[in-house]
Amino acid sequence: MATLTQSSVSSEVTDIDKCSDEVDPRVQIELERLNTATDDINKLEVDLDESRAAFRQLLCESTVRIDGLAKKLGACVEKARPYYEARMKAKE
């Protein structure tokens, strides 16, 4: 094994310091791509949350509206149900 002298060790440390101070341009490019992708993901997550909230609101309003119509029509809905259930089974 070769023994390192004090001067060769210090020159290696200096070389390592120079390398760590300089950022490889490829790394910088990949970091920028990562930041862009993260921004896109965050935007899509916000859009998804907004869409889910709109869906829940629409579902709630539709349920209230259907329940109101069912009360208004009363027994007519129950009388017609077997016909539409049979129709759905026939389609299958």
CNS distance restraints for C-alpha pairs under 8 A (distance, minus, plus):
assign (resid   4 and name CA) (resid   8 and name CA) 6.19 0.50 0.50
assign (resid   4 and name CA) (resid   9 and name CA) 6.37 0.50 0.50
assign (resid   5 and name CA) (resid   9 and name CA) 6.29 0.50 0.50
assign (resid   6 and name CA) (resid  10 and name CA) 6.21 0.50 0.50
assign (resid   7 and name CA) (resid  11 and name CA) 6.15 0.50 0.50
assign (resid   8 and name CA) (resid  12 and name CA) 6.23 0.50 0.50
assign (resid   9 and name CA) (resid  13 and name CA) 6.27 0.50 0.50
assign (resid  10 and name CA) (resid  14 and name CA) 6.16 0.50 0.50
assign (resid  11 and name CA) (resid  15 and name CA) 6.18 0.50 0.50
assign (resid  12 and name CA) (resid  16 and name CA) 6.17 0.50 0.50
assign (resid  13 and name CA) (resid  17 and name CA) 6.18 0.50 0.50
assign (resid  14 and name CA) (resid  18 and name CA) 6.26 0.50 0.50
assign (resid  15 and name CA) (resid  19 and name CA) 6.28 0.50 0.50
assign (resid  16 and name CA) (resid  20 and name CA) 6.18 0.50 0.50
assign (resid  17 and name CA) (resid  21 and name CA) 6.22 0.50 0.50
assign (resid  18 and name CA) (resid  22 and name CA) 6.50 0.50 0.50
assign (resid  19 and name CA) (resid  23 and name CA) 7.69 0.50 0.50
assign (resid  23 and name CA) (resid  27 and name CA) 6.95 0.50 0.50
assign (resid  23 and name CA) (resid  28 and name CA) 7.08 0.50 0.50
assign (resid  24 and name CA) (resid  28 and name CA) 6.63 0.50 0.50
assign (resid  25 and name CA) (resid  29 and name CA) 6.23 0.50 0.50
assign (resid  26 and name CA) (resid  30 and name CA) 6.22 0.50 0.50
assign (resid  27 and name CA) (resid  31 and name CA) 6.09 0.50 0.50
assign (resid  28 and name CA) (resid  32 and name CA) 6.24 0.50 0.50
assign (resid  29 and name CA) (resid  33 and name CA) 6.29 0.50 0.50
assign (resid  30 and name CA) (resid  34 and name CA) 6.09 0.50 0.50
assign (resid  31 and name CA) (resid  35 and name CA) 6.18 0.50 0.50
assign (resid  32 and name CA) (resid  36 and name CA) 6.16 0.50 0.50
assign (resid  33 and name CA) (resid  37 and name CA) 6.07 0.50 0.50
assign (resid  34 and name CA) (resid  38 and name CA) 6.06 0.50 0.50
assign (resid  35 and name CA) (resid  39 and name CA) 6.18 0.50 0.50
assign (resid  36 and name CA) (resid  40 and name CA) 6.24 0.50 0.50
assign (resid  37 and name CA) (resid  41 and name CA) 6.14 0.50 0.50
assign (resid  38 and name CA) (resid  42 and name CA) 6.15 0.50 0.50
assign (resid  39 and name CA) (resid  43 and name CA) 6.20 0.50 0.50
assign (resid  40 and name CA) (resid  44 and name CA) 6.18 0.50 0.50
assign (resid  41 and name CA) (resid  45 and name CA) 6.13 0.50 0.50
assign (resid  42 and name CA) (resid  46 and name CA) 6.29 0.50 0.50
assign (resid  43 and name CA) (resid  47 and name CA) 6.24 0.50 0.50
assign (resid  44 and name CA) (resid  48 and name CA) 6.04 0.50 0.50
assign (resid  45 and name CA) (resid  49 and name CA) 6.18 0.50 0.50
assign (resid  46 and name CA) (resid  50 and name CA) 6.22 0.50 0.50
assign (resid  47 and name CA) (resid  51 and name CA) 6.09 0.50 0.50
assign (resid  48 and name CA) (resid  52 and name CA) 6.08 0.50 0.50
assign (resid  49 and name CA) (resid  53 and name CA) 6.18 0.50 0.50
assign (resid  50 and name CA) (resid  54 and name CA) 6.19 0.50 0.50
assign (resid  51 and name CA) (resid  55 and name CA) 6.08 0.50 0.50
assign (resid  52 and name CA) (resid  56 and name CA) 6.15 0.50 0.50
assign (resid  53 and name CA) (resid  57 and name CA) 6.19 0.50 0.50
assign (resid  54 and name CA) (resid  58 and name CA) 6.14 0.50 0.50
assign (resid  55 and name CA) (resid  59 and name CA) 6.01 0.50 0.50
assign (resid  56 and name CA) (resid  60 and name CA) 6.10 0.50 0.50
assign (resid  57 and name CA) (resid  61 and name CA) 6.22 0.50 0.50
assign (resid  58 and name CA) (resid  62 and name CA) 6.00 0.50 0.50
assign (resid  59 and name CA) (resid  63 and name CA) 6.08 0.50 0.50
assign (resid  60 and name CA) (resid  64 and name CA) 6.30 0.50 0.50
assign (resid  61 and name CA) (resid  65 and name CA) 6.17 0.50 0.50
assign (resid  62 and name CA) (resid  66 and name CA) 6.04 0.50 0.50
assign (resid  63 and name CA) (resid  67 and name CA) 6.05 0.50 0.50
assign (resid  64 and name CA) (resid  68 and name CA) 6.15 0.50 0.50
assign (resid  65 and name CA) (resid  69 and name CA) 6.27 0.50 0.50
assign (resid  66 and name CA) (resid  70 and name CA) 6.07 0.50 0.50
assign (resid  67 and name CA) (resid  71 and name CA) 6.24 0.50 0.50
assign (resid  68 and name CA) (resid  72 and name CA) 6.16 0.50 0.50
assign (resid  69 and name CA) (resid  73 and name CA) 6.06 0.50 0.50
assign (resid  70 and name CA) (resid  74 and name CA) 5.79 0.50 0.50
assign (resid  70 and name CA) (resid  77 and name CA) 6.65 0.50 0.50
assign (resid  73 and name CA) (resid  77 and name CA) 6.52 0.50 0.50
assign (resid  74 and name CA) (resid  78 and name CA) 7.74 0.50 0.50
assign (resid  75 and name CA) (resid  79 and name CA) 6.21 0.50 0.50
assign (resid  76 and name CA) (resid  80 and name CA) 6.16 0.50 0.50
assign (resid  77 and name CA) (resid  81 and name CA) 6.06 0.50 0.50
assign (resid  78 and name CA) (resid  82 and name CA) 7.85 0.50 0.50
assign (resid  80 and name CA) (resid  84 and name CA) 6.70 0.50 0.50
assign (resid  81 and name CA) (resid  85 and name CA) 6.11 0.50 0.50
assign (resid  82 and name CA) (resid  86 and name CA) 6.02 0.50 0.50
assign (resid  83 and name CA) (resid  87 and name CA) 6.17 0.50 0.50
assign (resid  84 and name CA) (resid  88 and name CA) 6.18 0.50 0.50
assign (resid  85 and name CA) (resid  89 and name CA) 6.33 0.50 0.50
assign (resid  86 and name CA) (resid  90 and name CA) 6.17 0.50 0.50
assign (resid  87 and name CA) (resid  91 and name CA) 6.43 0.50 0.50
assign (resid  88 and name CA) (resid  92 and name CA) 6.59 0.50 0.50
